[in-house]
């Protein structure tokens, strides 16, 4: 730790400026107008790896490119660690709520503010900085090291997912470390051993050819907004369970022993978020609802006039955006079809309904007692001087399950994110101390992986 602190004191100004350069690239993967920014970003990443003596290359896909880097000097008898992250970010809307330019990073009150400061540029970059620390302190890498940094995690990971079969040999690894997660709280070290899967759908309800005058047609035409509200109301029963038939058929019910492997997460973040009404199944603790059970949520409803003032119309159509978070053994495609069939059966007669099943991804779980789990856990414990907790994520990183399947490797998720970092929202930020801790933890975990 003393050697690390000395290196940080001497080099952090340069590390921070490199991070800020990375954050300035407007790599919004859902907006094709930023393709030039993506190109500049991936070229910068490749050059950064080359500067710290890593072989790097840009891998083209059917979507946005992947940045691949490797150091294989540990030799064929040493294990290999693949580190996954992403360089793309979410859109910045609503821009008016940002207190500073989302692509001009600033440090304020011990926090880095920028889009991507935490998710995931700040996090994957501390792993890159960890390799620089290892190099500059003349430590020997005890493992072969690979990086896979993709550009579409925020929009479905299509390029990487489709390219995986061809990349199987290049990405071959013994261990997969995913650096894109939160910790329980700022004082509690924790590693992530799984995430829920996801399937998304968009339903369009149409009642007429054009918007109608609500005076002339009120009481005659069935309002699609009303039909949508009635349809949504049927998706859950009185106990908060999803009412779609077969939704829970394949749910892997965890035993008390299984649950005992994981920390009982504090629910303080519920109060911090200003939540007073709780959703989901009755009788579950907050961490059980988030980690062990599937959910269905309405992510957006649009129909009619929603601008300033008033416009008395019956809209021609209403749109509903729906997502389901899934747990082990649930198949995203099958769940999507169950939901679609339910909506088509329950919609008001005479309302035309189109349901589009969109992107999905499978859930996954890592092994609590794997060598990688122990290595990362011990690295956290060296820093925090307390036991490292094992947690799960209620969110989804769909491509991780694909990576595990194709590469046949165990996985551990790590990260220094917190629920209050405003990821995907205005004023995203990441603690400077947590960023530094990330550098130390990755470097220390690599050392442990070579000796455990």
N, C-alpha and C positions, 0 to 999 in steps of 0.2 A: 504493500500500500504506500509506503514511503517513497519508493522509486516511482510509482505511478503518479503520486502527487507532485513530485518534482518535475516529471515530464509534462503534466498538465499545466503547472505554473509557467513553464518555459514556452509551451507550444500552443496554449489555448487560443490566443488571439488569431493565430493562423487557422486553427481548426474551425473557429467560429466564422471566419471570413469564407472559408471553403463551404461550410454549411449554408451560409447566406447566399452564396453563388448558386448552390443547388436549389435553394428555395425560390430564387427569382425566376426560374423557368416555369412558364405557365402551362404545365403539363396536365390539362384537363382532358381526360381520355374520352369523355362523353361528347366533346365538341370538336368536330373535324377541322375547325378553323385554326386550331392550335397545333397542327401537324408539324410546322416548322419549329415550334418550341420543343416538341418532343425530340426532333432530330438533333437539335443543339444540345439538349439535355443528355441524351444517350452518348453523344460524342464526348461530352465533358466527363461523364462517368467512366467511360473507357480510358480516357487519358489519365484520370485520377488513379485508376487501378494500375496502369502502366508505370506511373510515377512511384508507386510503392512496390514495384517489382512483381506484379501479377500479369500473367498473360490474359488479355481480354479481347472480346469480340462482340460484334452486334449480330444477333440472330434474327433474321427477318421471319415474320409469321404472316398468316392471313389477316392479322390485325396489326397492332402496334408492336414494334420490335422489342426483343429481350436483350438485356445486357448480361453477358456471361463473363465470369472471370475465374481464374484458378491459379493455385500454387500447389503443385504436386511433388515438391521436393522431398517430402517425408518418405516417399518411396512406396512400392507396391505392397509391402508388409504392414504399413501403417493404415489405420482406419481413415475414412474420408468423411468430412462434415460438409454438408451443403447448407448454405444460409440463403433463405428466401426472403424477399421483400418486394416493394413496388415503388416506382418513381412517379406514378400518376397520382392526381389529386382530384378532389371533388370540385364542382363549380362553386363560385363565391357568392352567389345570390343568397339573400338580398344585400347587394353591395353597400347600400346606404347605412346598414347597421355596423359596418366595420369602422373601428376607430382609427385605423391606419390602413395603408395600401396593402391588400392581402399578398401581393407579390413583391413587396419591398420590406423585407423582414426587419424587425426592430427588437432590441432587448430592453425590457422595462419591468421593474420590480421583480427581478429574478426569473423572468419568463421570456422565451422567444415567441414573438407573435408573427404569424404568417400562415397562409394556406399551405398545409403539409408540414407545419412545424412539428406536429406529433405524428400524423397519419399520412404517409409513413416515411416521409423523407428524413425527418429528425431521427427516427428510430433506426432505419436501415443505415443511415450515415454514421451513427455511433459504432455500428459493427465494422464499417469501413475504417473508421478512425482507430478502432481497436487493433486492426491489422497494422496500421501505421505505427501505433505504439509498440507493438511486438517487433517490428522491423527496426525502429530507431533505438530501442533498448537492447538490440542484438540478442534477442531471445530466439531460440530454435522452435520452429513450428513442429509440434509433435504429431500433427495430423495433416493429411492432405486437405486443402481447403478450396471450396468452390462457392461462388456466388451466383444466384439466379435472381435478377431484378427485372420484373416485368412492368409493362406500361398500361395494363388494362384491369387491374384488380378492382378498381372502382366502377367498372362497367362490364363485369362478367368474365374476365380472363379468357376470352374466346381464343385469342391467338396462342397463348401458352397451352391451353387445354388441348387444342387440336394438333399442336406441334409435339406434344409429349411423346407419343409413340416413336417418332423419329429421333427424339432427343434422349431416349432412354439410356444409351451408352454414355453420352456426353455428361449427363447429370447423375450417372450412377453414384450411389453414396451408401454409406453405412448408417448415417444419422442425418436427419433433417431438422434444422432449427429455423422456426418461423418467427421473425422479429416484427410483430405487428399487433401487440396485445397490450392490455391494461394490467395493472397490479391491483391488489385489494385496496390498498390505500398507501399514502406516501411513506408510512412507517413500517409496512408489512411486506417482506419479500414474498413473492409468489410466482410459480411457474404455471403455465396453462397446458392442460392435457387434453383439450378437445374443444370443439365448437359445433354449434348446431348447423344443420343444412338449411336450405331455403328453396322455395319455389314462389314465383311471382305471377300474377295474372292481372289482366285489365278487362273489365266488363263494360260494354257500351249498351245502354238502354235507349231505344228510339221509340217515340210515340207519335211523331208527325213528320211531315216533310220539311217544315220550317217552324221557327219560333212562332207561337200563337199569342194573340192579345188575350190577357187573362180575364178581361171583362167579357169579350165576345165569346170566348170559348171556355171560360171558367164554369165548372159544373158539368161540362160536356166531355172535354178531353181528359184522359187520365194522365196526370202530370208525371213524367219520367223521374223527377226528383222524389215524388211520393213513392213511386214504384221501387226506386233504389233504396229509400229509407226502410220500406217494408221488407225488402229482400235482405238487406243487411241485418235487420233485427232478428231474422230467422237463423243466423249463422251460429249463435250460441244458445245454450240452454240456461235455465235459471241458476245453475251452479257454476257457470263460467266455462263449461266444457264446449268445445266445438261440436256443433250439431250435425255436421256432415257425416253421413254413414261411412263406415270403414276408416275414418280418419285415424283412429287409434289402434287399428288391427295389428300393426307391426311394431308398435312401440316397445322398446326394450325396457321392461320394468326393472329398475335397479334394486338390488337387495340392500338391507341395512348395512351389510359389510361393504358393498360397493360404495355406498354413500359416505361411509366412514373414512374412505381414502381421501376425501376432499374437505377442504376447510368449510366451516359454516360462515359464509360471508356476512359481514355486518351490513345492515340495511340503511346505514346513515345517508347513503346517496339518494334514497327515496325522499327524505326530508330536504336535502340540499337542492333537489330538482323541483321542489314545491308541489310534490304529488300528495293529494289527499284522498282521492278515490282510487282504489286498487282494482285492477282487472285480473283476468285469468281464473284458474280453477280455485274454488274455495278450499280452504284448509291447508294450503301449501305455504311454506316459508318462502321469503322472497328469492333466496338463492336456489331453492328447489324449483320454483316456477321458471326461473331464468335458465338454469343449467340442465335440468333433467326432463322437462316436459315440452311438448310441441305447442305452438301457438298459432293463432291467426289474427292478423291486424289489418285494419283499413288504413292505408297510407295516404289516400287522397280521394276527394269527391269533388267533381266539378259539373255544373249544369246551370244554365240560366245566366242572369246578369249579376256580377259580383263587384262591379266598380263603384265609384262614388255616386251618391244619390240613389235614385230608384228607377227601375225599368220594369213595368208590370207585364211580364211575359210568362207564358208556360213554355219552357225550353223544348226544343225538338229532341234533344238527347241529353243524357247524363252519363258521366264516366266514373267508374269506381276502380281504384287501384288497390290490390289485395296482395299481401305477402303472408306466407306460412313459414315459420321456423320449425325445423324438423330435428328429431333425435335419432340415434342409431337404429338401423334396420328400416327406417322409413324411406321409401323411394320417392324422390321429388316428382318424377313424371307421373307416377301412379296417384300421388296426392293431388297433383294439379288436375288430373282427370276427374277425381272424386269431387273436387270443389266445382269444377265446370258443370258436371252432370247435375249436381245439387242446385246450382243457380238456374240452369235451364229448366229444371223441373218446377222450381218454386216461383219463378217470375210471374207477374200478373199477366193473364191471358190478354193478348192484343198488343202487349209491349214487345217489340222486337229486340232480342238480346243476342249480342255477339260476345263470346268470351275468348280472349286470346291468352293462351298459356305462354309465358315468356321464359326468362332464364331461370335456371335452378342450379343447385349444387348439393352434394351429399354431406351429411354430418361425418365427423371422424372423432376418434379417441386414440390417444397415445398410451404408453405403458408407464405406470407410476414408478416401477422399479428398474427402468432401463438405465444403461450406463450414461446416456445423454441426460436423462432426468436427474440423476445423481450429480453429474458434473455441473449442470447449470444451477441446481439447488445449492450445492456447496459454494459456488461462486457468490451467490446472493448472501449466503450465511457468513462468508468471510467479511462482507461489506457491512451487513446489518447487525451482526453478532446475535442473531436470533434464528430459530428454525424457519425454514422456507415452507410456505403453505402451497398446497396443490389445489388449483381451481380449474373451472371450465369457463367457456365464453358463451353467452347467449347469442352473440352475433355469428356471422358466417364469413369464412374465407373459402369459397367453393372449390378453388383449384387445389387446396391442400389435400383433400381426399383423393383427387386424381394423382397428385404427386406420390402420395403414400402407396397407391395401388400400382402405378407403373414402375416406381423405383423399389418397391418392396422394402421400405425403410421405416424405422420408428420415427416419431415426430415429437418435438417439444416446442411449445410456443412460449416466448418470453416478451417482455416489454415493460416500459416504465410509464405507460399512459395512465391517466386518471379520468374518472367519469366527468370531471369538471373542466376538461381541456378544450371543450367546444369543437371537437372534431365534427366535420360535416356541417358546421355552423359558422356564423360570423365570429371573428376574433379568436380563431383557433390559436392555441398556445401550448408551450411545452417548457417545463421547468429546466433551468440551466443546470441545477444540481442533478436532476434526474438524467439529463443528457450525459453529463460526466460519469454518473454511476453506470450508465449503459456501456460506456467504453470499457470501464474496469471489469464489469460483469462478463462481457463477451470474451475479453482477453483472458480472464481467469478461468472461465468455463473451458476454453480451448486447451489451456494448460492441464486442467483436471482430466479432460477427455483422453489425454495422452498417457495418463498414469493409473486411472481407475481400472 
